[in-house]
Amino acid sequence: MSKPEVALAPEIEHFYSEVIDEDTRLTMSADGRLELLRTQEILRRFLPPAPARVLDVGGGTGVHARWLVEDGYKVELIDPVARHVQQAATICPASVGDARALNAEDASYDVVQLLGPLYHLPDPEDRRTALSEAQRVVKPGGLVAAAAINRYASLFEHVTYAHLHTDRLQAAISKILRTAVHDGKGFTLAYFHRAEELADEVRAAGLTDVEVFGVEGPTWSLLKAVEQQPGDGPTDDMFASALTAARMAEPYPELLAASSHLLAVGRAPM
């Protein structure tokens, strides 16, 4: 099925092609490792048995595809950044594509995951289209998982860098808190969700049994703060405590606002 091409924002193309190496983001920092580990353990609760067919939409360099393949899943990856696709192709079949126009048949995958696209789509219509496309290509009863950056993540993060008290950063973060949009300066063009907003968007796409999880939990920024200071960084015990805090916080929706990333899971109607 051929879908019309859609344009990738130049700020996103530049950031992922020339600024950051996305292949190491989830493995080189303590909060990144926490994000990866928690994403794995949450998704493994909902994934069907291997070898189910998984479409990793906006899958970057294949960080999540790698562990899914190791778990026995049949993974295909698409990403709008050619550099990412070249790296991911060493792990699974990978091609250039966009979440808003999936080149896939209706009801053709057991799982569709969007672990990056939503927070790079500040236009709500684009997010609706991406979620609708995921719902279209997943099988009846299949799993859709969608990640988002928490609206308040930048507030916690910039304390760890010890510069939130400066006028420039206060102005920038205040704008994000008001508008939910990061303008692309220093990071990339991004949209930051509230948990209830993410759940509403996923349900509006026709998905059912929607749940939203705080990925890193309420103490991820403590890990990051320790890592920014001179010394050896967080101990194994501190990492284990932060991981435990994330797990213990799950039954309390009021703590979702303290997590860096949110993960929504839902099912396509039967």
C-alpha positions in Angstrom: 0.0 0.0 0.0 1.6 3.3 -1.1 1.0 6.3 1.2 1.6 9.9 0.4 4.9 11.3 1.6 4.8 13.8 4.6 7.5 16.2 5.5 9.8 15.9 8.5 10.4 19.1 10.4 14.0 20.3 9.5 14.8 20.8 13.2 14.2 17.1 13.8 16.2 16.0 10.8 19.1 18.2 11.8 19.1 17.2 15.5 19.1 13.4 14.9 21.3 13.5 11.8 24.0 15.9 13.0 23.7 16.7 16.7 23.0 13.6 18.8 23.8 9.9 18.5 20.5 8.3 19.4 22.1 4.9 19.4 23.7 5.6 22.8 21.1 7.8 24.5 19.4 4.9 26.4 22.6 3.2 27.4 25.2 5.8 28.4 23.4 7.7 31.2 21.8 6.5 34.4 18.4 8.0 33.6 18.6 6.6 30.0 19.3 3.1 31.3 16.4 3.5 33.7 14.1 4.5 30.8 15.2 1.5 28.7 14.8 -1.0 31.5 11.4 0.3 32.6 10.1 0.5 29.0 11.2 -3.2 28.6 9.5 -4.4 31.7 6.2 -2.5 31.1 5.9 -3.7 27.5 6.7 -7.3 28.4 3.6 -7.3 30.5 1.4 -6.6 27.5 3.3 -8.1 24.5 1.8 -11.3 22.9 4.0 -14.4 22.9 6.9 -14.5 20.4 7.2 -14.8 17.5 4.5 -12.1 17.1 5.0 -9.4 14.4 6.0 -6.0 15.7 6.1 -2.7 13.8 8.5 -0.3 15.5 7.4 3.1 14.2 9.9 5.9 14.6 12.2 3.2 16.1 15.4 5.2 15.7 18.6 3.2 15.6 16.9 0.0 16.8 17.5 0.2 20.6 14.1 -1.3 21.3 14.1 -3.5 18.2 17.3 -5.1 19.5 15.8 -6.5 22.7 12.6 -7.5 20.9 14.5 -9.5 18.3 16.5 -11.1 21.1 13.2 -12.0 22.8 12.1 -13.8 19.5 9.8 -11.2 17.9 9.6 -10.5 14.2 10.4 -6.8 14.1 10.2 -4.4 11.3 11.3 -0.8 11.8 10.6 2.5 10.1 12.1 5.9 10.9 12.1 9.2 9.1 15.9 9.8 9.6 18.0 7.9 7.1 21.0 7.8 9.5 18.8 5.9 12.0 17.6 3.4 9.3 21.1 2.6 8.3 22.0 1.7 11.9 18.8 -0.2 12.6 19.2 -2.3 9.4 21.9 -4.3 11.2 19.2 -5.5 13.7 16.0 -6.0 11.7 14.4 -5.0 8.4 14.4 -1.2 8.4 13.2 1.5 6.0 12.6 5.2 5.8 9.0 6.0 6.7 6.8 8.3 8.7 4.3 7.6 11.5 1.6 9.7 9.7 1.7 7.6 6.5 2.5 4.0 7.2 3.3 1.9 4.1 1.6 -1.2 5.6 -1.6 -3.2 5.1 -4.6 -2.9 7.4 -4.5 -5.3 10.4 -1.1 -6.7 9.5 0.9 -6.5 12.8 0.3 -8.0 16.2 2.0 -5.0 17.9 2.6 -1.4 16.8 4.8 0.8 19.0 5.4 4.5 18.7 8.1 5.1 21.2 9.2 8.4 19.7 6.9 9.9 17.1 4.3 11.6 19.3 6.7 13.9 21.0 8.0 15.1 17.7 4.5 16.1 16.5 3.4 19.4 18.1 0.4 19.6 15.7 -2.5 17.7 17.4 -3.8 16.7 13.9 -0.4 15.0 13.2 -0.6 13.1 16.4 -4.1 12.0 15.7 -3.0 10.8 12.3 -0.1 8.8 13.7 -2.2 7.1 16.3 -4.9 6.4 13.7 -2.4 4.8 11.4 -1.1 2.6 14.2 -4.7 1.5 14.9 -5.2 0.8 11.3 -2.3 -1.5 10.8 -2.5 -3.4 14.1 -4.7 -6.6 14.1 -8.0 -6.7 16.0 -7.1 -7.1 19.7 -3.5 -6.1 19.0 -1.3 -3.9 21.1 -0.4 -0.3 20.4 2.2 1.3 22.7 2.9 5.0 22.5 5.5 7.0 24.5 5.4 10.7 25.3 7.6 13.2 27.1 6.0 14.4 30.3 4.9 18.0 30.4 6.9 18.7 33.5 10.1 16.8 32.6 12.1 19.9 31.7 11.4 21.4 35.1 13.1 18.4 36.8 15.8 18.0 34.3 17.2 21.5 34.3 17.5 21.4 38.1 20.0 18.5 37.6 22.1 20.8 35.4 22.0 23.5 38.2 21.0 26.3 35.9 17.2 26.6 36.3 17.6 29.6 38.5 19.1 31.6 35.6 16.7 34.1 33.8 17.2 32.5 30.4 16.3 29.0 31.5 13.4 30.1 33.7 12.0 31.9 30.6 12.5 28.9 28.4 11.1 26.3 30.8 8.1 28.6 31.7 7.2 28.7 28.0 7.3 24.9 27.8 5.1 24.6 30.8 2.6 27.1 29.3 2.5 25.9 25.7 3.7 22.2 26.0 6.0 22.9 23.0 9.8 22.9 22.8 10.8 25.2 20.0 13.9 23.2 19.0 16.6 25.3 20.6 19.1 23.1 22.4 17.0 20.0 22.0 14.6 19.5 19.1 11.1 20.4 18.1 8.9 18.5 20.6 5.5 18.3 22.3 5.2 17.5 26.0 2.1 15.7 27.2 0.2 15.5 30.4 -0.8 11.9 31.3 -4.5 12.4 31.0 -4.0 14.1 27.6 -2.0 11.2 26.3 -4.7 8.8 27.4 -7.4 10.9 25.7 -5.5 11.0 22.5 -4.9 7.2 22.4 -8.6 6.5 23.2 -9.7 9.0 20.5 -7.8 6.8 18.0 -10.3 4.0 18.8 -8.1 2.0 21.1 -9.5 0.4 24.2 -8.2 -0.7 27.7 -5.9 2.3 27.7 -3.4 2.5 30.6 -0.7 5.2 31.1 2.5 4.5 33.0 5.2 6.7 34.4 8.3 5.2 32.8 11.2 6.4 35.0 9.2 7.1 38.1 9.5 10.1 40.5 13.2 9.9 41.3 14.9 9.8 37.9 16.1 13.3 38.3 18.0 12.4 41.4 20.0 9.9 39.4 20.7 12.5 36.7 21.7 15.1 39.3 24.3 12.8 40.9 25.6 12.0 37.5 26.2 15.6 36.7 28.4 16.1 39.7 32.1 15.3 39.9 32.8 11.7 41.0 31.8 8.2 39.9 28.1 8.9 39.5 25.2 7.0 41.0 25.9 3.7 42.8 24.3 0.5 41.9 22.2 0.8 45.1 21.0 4.2 44.1 20.0 3.0 40.7 18.2 0.0 42.2 16.4 2.4 44.6 15.2 4.6 41.7 14.0 1.6 39.8 12.1 0.4 42.9 10.6 3.9 43.3 9.3 3.8 39.7 7.7 0.4 40.3 6.2 1.4 43.7 4.7 4.6 42.2 2.7 2.8 39.5 -0.6 2.6 41.5 -0.6 6.3 42.2 -1.6 8.4 39.2 -0.7 11.6 40.9 2.9 10.6 40.6 2.8 10.4 36.8 3.6 14.0 36.6 7.1 13.4 38.2 8.2 10.9 35.5 10.3 12.0 32.5 8.5 9.8 30.0 5.0 8.4 29.8 4.0 5.2 28.2 0.4 4.5 27.0 -0.7 1.0 26.0 -4.1 0.2 24.4 -5.8 -2.5 22.4 -7.4 -2.4 18.9 -11.1 -3.3 19.1 -11.9 -6.8 18.2 
